[in-house]
Amino acid sequence: MPLRLAKAEEKLRSLRRKLDDFEKMLMISGVLEICRRYFVMNMFDGALAALGVIMGMWISGIADSRAIVRTVFSAGLAMFISGALGAYLTERAERERKLRELEEATFQDMRGSIYERSSRLAVLVVSVVDGISPLMACTISIIPFTLSQVLAVDFTTAALASFFVSTTMLGALGYLLGRTAGEKPLEYVVFMVLVGIASAIVIVLLGTHI
């Protein structure tokens, strides 16, 4: 029993060391700030893309919840793939350049150092956040349409619910930006929601005149 307890304690200490190293690498890479920007920007793009598809199909008379779900999710998946790959290649190039500059400035080989490991971690984290955020926004936006197929809700109600969910999501992003800026979050909430509504109105007007 004491041997098992000792092994458990050793595993716990090892886990704590790994978590400490992980936190240290996040701090060194400065990736948290970058991820926050990417998350908000791409959630915004995903929410507007979903609104565009939903409103466009609605005014076109395509009252098919399954079609909405497939189209919006496919758009989110495409944004996930392109965003993740694009962020990976871009961030990797930038991190490698900075690492080379650091090697030249310090006359040291950084291979295997905490700075190199931090750079690799940053590339991976940024890629995941950049890709997953628009997919998340699209998935959240189509929840009412998914539920409508189970609850037998009509298409118009599902579309209105999806519009409400999407604008609420934009408001939440605005609140996050306001808190980050240290200013009044309400102003950012109102701005983000108005942008979403204005975008939906533009889509409707263009759809009725094309």
C-alpha positions in Angstrom: 0.0 0.0 0.0 2.8 2.6 0.9 4.5 1.7 -2.5 1.3 2.4 -4.4 0.8 5.6 -2.5 4.4 6.7 -3.3 3.9 5.9 -7.0 0.6 7.9 -7.0 2.4 10.9 -5.4 5.2 10.7 -7.9 2.8 10.7 -10.8 1.0 13.6 -9.3 4.3 15.5 -8.9 5.2 14.7 -12.5 1.8 16.0 -13.7 2.3 19.2 -11.8 5.7 19.7 -13.3 4.3 19.2 -16.8 1.5 21.6 -16.1 4.0 24.2 -14.7 6.1 23.7 -17.9 3.0 24.1 -20.1 2.0 27.3 -18.3 5.6 28.6 -18.5 5.7 27.9 -22.3 2.4 29.7 -22.8 3.7 32.7 -20.9 7.0 32.8 -22.9 5.2 32.4 -26.3 2.6 35.1 -25.6 0.1 32.9 -27.3 -2.8 33.6 -25.0 -3.2 37.2 -26.3 -2.9 36.0 -29.9 -5.5 33.3 -29.4 -7.9 35.7 -27.8 -7.8 37.9 -30.9 -8.1 35.0 -33.3 -11.0 33.5 -31.3 -13.0 36.7 -31.4 -12.3 37.5 -35.1 -13.1 34.0 -36.3 -16.1 33.5 -34.1 -17.4 36.8 -35.6 -16.7 35.6 -39.2 -18.4 32.3 -38.5 -21.5 33.9 -37.0 -21.9 36.3 -39.9 -21.3 33.5 -42.4 -24.0 31.4 -40.7 -26.4 34.4 -40.7 -25.7 35.0 -44.3 -26.5 31.4 -45.3 -29.6 31.2 -43.1 -31.1 34.5 -44.2 -30.2 33.9 -47.8 -31.9 30.5 -48.0 -34.9 31.9 -46.0 -35.6 34.7 -48.4 -35.0 32.3 -51.3 -37.9 30.2 -50.1 -35.8 27.2 -49.3 -37.5 26.1 -46.1 -35.4 23.1 -45.4 -33.9 22.8 -42.0 -31.7 19.9 -43.0 -30.3 21.9 -45.9 -29.5 24.7 -43.6 -27.7 22.4 -41.2 -25.7 20.8 -43.9 -24.8 24.0 -45.6 -23.8 26.0 -42.5 -21.9 23.1 -41.0 -20.1 22.5 -44.3 -19.2 26.2 -44.4 -17.9 26.0 -40.8 -15.9 22.9 -41.6 -14.3 24.6 -44.7 -13.4 27.6 -42.5 -12.0 25.2 -39.9 -9.7 23.6 -42.4 -8.6 26.7 -44.2 -8.2 28.7 -40.9 -6.2 26.0 -39.2 -3.9 25.3 -42.1 -3.4 29.0 -42.8 -2.7 29.9 -39.2 -0.3 26.9 -38.9 1.8 27.9 -41.9 1.8 31.6 -41.0 2.5 31.3 -37.3 5.2 28.6 -38.0 7.0 30.9 -40.4 6.8 33.8 -38.0 8.0 31.8 -35.0 10.9 30.2 -36.9 12.0 33.7 -38.0 11.9 35.0 -34.5 13.8 31.9 -33.2 16.5 32.4 -35.8 16.8 36.1 -34.8 17.1 35.1 -31.2 19.9 32.6 -32.1 21.8 35.2 -34.0 21.4 37.7 -31.2 22.6 35.3 -28.4 25.0 33.2 -30.5 23.3 30.0 -29.2 21.6 27.0 -30.7 18.0 27.1 -29.5 17.1 23.6 -30.7 15.5 21.7 -27.8 15.4 24.8 -25.6 12.2 26.0 -23.9 12.0 28.8 -26.4 11.8 26.3 -29.3 9.3 24.2 -27.5 7.2 27.3 -26.7 7.2 28.2 -30.3 6.0 24.8 -31.4 3.3 24.9 -28.7 2.2 28.3 -29.8 1.9 27.2 -33.5 -0.3 24.3 -32.5 -2.5 26.2 -30.1 -3.0 29.1 -32.5 -3.9 26.7 -35.4 -6.5 24.9 -33.3 -8.1 28.1 -32.0 -8.1 29.8 -35.4 -9.8 26.7 -37.0 -12.2 25.7 -34.3 -13.7 29.2 -33.5 -15.6 29.7 -36.8 -16.8 26.1 -36.8 -18.0 26.6 -33.2 -19.9 29.7 -34.3 -21.5 27.9 -37.2 -22.4 24.9 -35.0 -24.0 27.1 -32.3 -26.0 29.1 -35.0 -27.7 25.9 -36.4 -28.7 24.5 -33.0 -32.3 25.7 -33.5 -32.6 24.0 -36.9 -31.2 20.8 -35.4 -33.7 20.9 -32.6 -36.5 21.8 -35.0 -36.2 18.4 -36.7 -36.7 16.6 -33.4 -39.4 18.9 -31.9 -41.3 19.5 -35.2 -40.9 23.2 -35.1 -41.7 25.2 -38.2 -38.9 26.7 -40.3 -39.7 30.3 -39.6 -39.6 29.8 -35.9 -36.3 28.0 -36.2 -34.9 30.8 -38.4 -35.9 33.4 -35.9 -34.4 31.4 -33.0 -31.2 31.0 -35.0 -31.1 34.7 -35.6 -31.5 35.3 -31.9 -28.8 32.8 -31.0 -26.4 34.3 -33.5 -26.9 37.9 -32.3 -26.6 36.8 -28.7 -23.3 35.2 -29.6 -22.1 38.4 -31.2 -23.2 40.3 -28.1 -21.1 37.9 -25.9 -18.1 38.5 -28.2 -18.7 42.2 -27.8 -18.8 41.8 -24.0 -15.5 39.9 -24.1 -13.9 42.7 -26.2 -15.2 45.3 -23.8 -13.7 43.5 -20.8 -10.5 43.0 -22.6 -10.3 46.7 -23.5 -11.1 47.7 -20.0 -13.9 49.9 -21.2 -17.7 49.7 -20.9 -18.7 46.3 -22.3 -22.2 47.4 -23.1 -20.9 49.7 -25.9 -19.1 46.8 -27.5 -22.2 44.5 -27.1 -24.5 47.0 -28.8 -21.9 47.5 -31.6 -21.4 43.9 -32.3 -25.2 43.1 -32.3 -25.9 46.0 -34.6 -23.3 44.9 -37.0 -24.9 41.4 -37.1 -28.3 42.8 -37.6 -27.1 45.3 -40.3 -25.4 42.4 -42.1 -28.6 40.3 -42.0 -30.6 43.3 -43.4 -28.1 43.8 -46.2 -28.3 40.1 -47.1 -32.1 40.3 -47.2 -32.1 43.4 -49.3 -29.6 42.0 -51.8 -31.5 38.8 -52.0 -34.8 40.5 -52.8 -33.2 42.5 -55.6 -31.0 39.9 -57.3 
